[in-house]
Amino acid sequence: MTWILGLAGAVLAVSAGLTLWRIVAGPSHLDRIVSSDVMVAIVIAAIGLIAVWGRSATGLPILLGLSLMGFTGAVGVARLLSSPGTVRRLFDRRKAMRDGSSDDA
């Protein structure tokens, strides 16, 4: 059982490292936002793993709080991106960038 928990911890550590890389190197803000949501899920899994390893339930309120925070953050970002004004501004900005770069060529 100990080696299974160690393997799960190693997998979580590798996934946290890859997620941190995506947060730092992500080409767009949306990549960084999704990566931060994934990082919250990894932290939740790590706290759950620690609770299983120590056979204690003291981390459950922290898990509940983090899961609520991750959910509300994801819903907030989805709501922000789904508003028509935001999508139109992003589209207009990208179109202006493309038109500006084609004039230079």
C-alpha positions as CSV (number, residue, x, y, z in Angstrom):
1,M,0.0,0.0,0.0
2,T,2.9,2.4,0.8
3,W,4.4,2.0,-2.7
4,I,1.0,2.8,-4.3
5,L,0.8,6.0,-2.3
6,G,4.4,6.9,-3.2
7,L,3.6,6.3,-6.9
8,A,0.5,8.5,-6.6
9,G,2.6,11.2,-5.0
10,A,5.2,11.0,-7.7
11,V,2.5,11.3,-10.4
12,L,1.1,14.3,-8.7
13,A,4.5,15.9,-8.4
14,V,5.2,15.4,-12.1
15,S,1.8,16.7,-13.1
16,A,2.2,19.7,-10.8
17,G,5.6,20.4,-12.5
18,L,4.1,20.2,-16.0
19,T,1.2,22.4,-14.9
20,L,3.5,25.0,-13.5
21,W,5.4,25.0,-16.8
22,R,2.1,25.6,-18.7
23,I,1.3,28.5,-16.3
24,V,4.7,30.1,-17.0
25,A,5.0,29.4,-20.7
26,G,1.3,29.4,-21.7
27,P,0.9,31.5,-24.9
28,S,-2.5,32.9,-23.9
29,H,-4.3,34.0,-20.7
30,L,-6.8,31.3,-21.2
31,D,-4.1,28.6,-21.0
32,R,-2.9,30.1,-17.8
33,I,-6.4,30.2,-16.3
34,V,-7.1,26.6,-17.2
35,S,-3.7,25.6,-15.8
36,S,-4.3,27.3,-12.5
37,D,-7.6,25.5,-12.3
38,V,-5.8,22.2,-12.9
39,M,-3.3,23.2,-10.3
40,V,-6.1,23.6,-7.7
41,A,-7.3,20.1,-8.6
42,I,-3.7,18.7,-8.1
43,V,-3.5,20.4,-4.7
44,I,-6.9,18.9,-3.8
45,A,-5.6,15.5,-4.8
46,A,-2.4,16.0,-2.9
47,I,-4.2,17.0,0.3
48,G,-6.4,13.9,-0.1
49,L,-3.4,11.7,-0.6
50,I,-1.8,13.1,2.6
51,A,-5.1,12.5,4.4
52,V,-5.1,8.9,3.2
53,W,-1.4,8.4,4.1
54,G,-1.9,9.8,7.6
55,R,-5.3,8.2,8.1
56,S,-6.8,11.4,9.4
57,A,-9.8,13.5,8.3
58,T,-8.4,16.8,9.3
59,G,-7.8,17.9,5.7
60,L,-11.5,17.5,4.6
61,P,-12.5,21.1,5.4
62,I,-9.5,22.3,3.4
63,L,-10.6,20.0,0.5
64,L,-14.1,21.4,0.6
65,G,-12.9,25.0,0.6
66,L,-10.5,24.4,-2.2
67,S,-13.1,22.6,-4.3
68,L,-15.6,25.4,-3.9
69,M,-12.9,28.0,-4.8
70,G,-11.9,26.0,-7.9
71,F,-15.5,25.6,-9.0
72,T,-16.4,29.3,-8.5
73,G,-13.3,30.4,-10.3
74,A,-14.0,28.1,-13.3
75,V,-17.6,29.3,-13.5
76,G,-16.5,32.9,-13.2
77,V,-14.0,32.6,-16.1
78,A,-16.5,30.7,-18.2
79,R,-19.1,33.4,-17.6
80,L,-16.6,36.2,-18.4
81,L,-15.7,34.5,-21.7
82,S,-19.2,33.8,-22.6
83,S,-20.4,37.4,-22.5
84,P,-20.9,38.7,-26.0
85,G,-19.0,42.0,-25.4
86,T,-15.9,40.2,-24.2
87,V,-15.8,37.8,-27.2
88,R,-16.4,40.8,-29.6
89,R,-13.5,42.8,-28.1
90,L,-11.1,39.8,-28.3
91,F,-12.1,39.2,-31.9
92,D,-11.7,42.8,-32.8
93,R,-8.3,43.0,-31.1
94,R,-7.1,39.9,-33.0
95,K,-8.4,41.2,-36.3
96,A,-6.6,44.5,-35.7
97,M,-3.4,42.7,-34.9
98,R,-3.7,40.7,-38.0
99,D,-4.5,43.7,-40.2
100,G,-1.6,45.6,-38.6
101,S,0.9,42.9,-39.3
102,S,-0.2,42.4,-42.9
103,D,0.5,46.1,-43.6
104,D,4.1,45.7,-42.5
105,A,4.8,42.9,-45.0
